[in-house]
Amino acid sequence: MGVSIKDVDEGAFRNLKAEAVRSGTRVGDAATEAFRMWVASKREVRIRDRERMLEAAKDIDRLRLGHKGEWSGTTEIRQERDKRRRS
């Protein structure tokens, strides 16, 4: 498929083109690989963020279950923040 892309950094394109020539790869194939790698890296970040969020939710549930009486995540966060400010 033929694609025109506007506003590509000239230096970045030249570097991509030079690497493609050195490796015997067509520029289109190199660009396709770069696009795929960029998308994959963004997905990895989202997956890691999701895993961290799920782990944090589990931690909050454990705290809530282990606490007698009322428990407030907001109160806990404020107390920890205040402790750090005093340090």
N, C-alpha and C positions, 0 to 999 in steps of 0.2 A: 504494500500500500504506500502510495506517495503522500508525504505529509510535509507541510510547511509550518515551521515554528518561528514565531516572532520573538524578538527581545532576548535571544540567547547570548550569553556572555561570550564575546569573541575569543578570549583567551581559553576559556573552558572548551569551546568547540575545537579550537586548534589543537589543544592537548589531546582531546578524544580522537581527533582525526590522525594525529601523529602516532598515538598508541595503536590505533587500528592498523595503520600502514605497517608499523614495526612487527605486529603480530600476524600480519597477513589476513586480517579480517576486514570485511567491508564496513564502511562507516555506519550504514544502516543497521547492521548486525550488532556493532559495538553500542550504538545508541539504544537499541532494543534491550540489550543486556543491562545497560545503565538504568533504563527506565524500570526494568524488572527488579533490579537490586534496590533502587530507591523505594519502590512500593513495598518490597519485602521488609526493608528496614523500618518503615513507618508502621507496618503491621506488627512487627516484633515489639516495638515500643508500646503499642496499644495492648498487646497481650500481657507484657510485663506489668503495665499499669493496672490492668484488670486483675492479675494475680495478686498484686500488692493490695488492691482494694478488698478483694475477697479475704485475704489473710487479716487485714485490719478489721473487717467485719466479724471474723471469727474471734479475734482478740477482744473486741467489745462485748460479744456474746459471753465469752468466758468470764470477763470482769463482772458483767451484769449478773450472771448466775452465781458467782462466788461472793457477791456482796449481799450483806443482810440489810433488808429495808430498801428504801428508795435509792436508786443509783442514777446519776445524771452524767452522761458523757460530756456535756457542755461544762458542768462544774469541774470535772476531772481535768479537762483541757485547760480551763482557766487557772486552776491550782498549779498545774505543771508550768504554765507560762509565767505565772507570778514567781514561782521558785527560781526559774531561770533568770528572770529580771533582777532578783535580789542577789544572785550569785555574781 
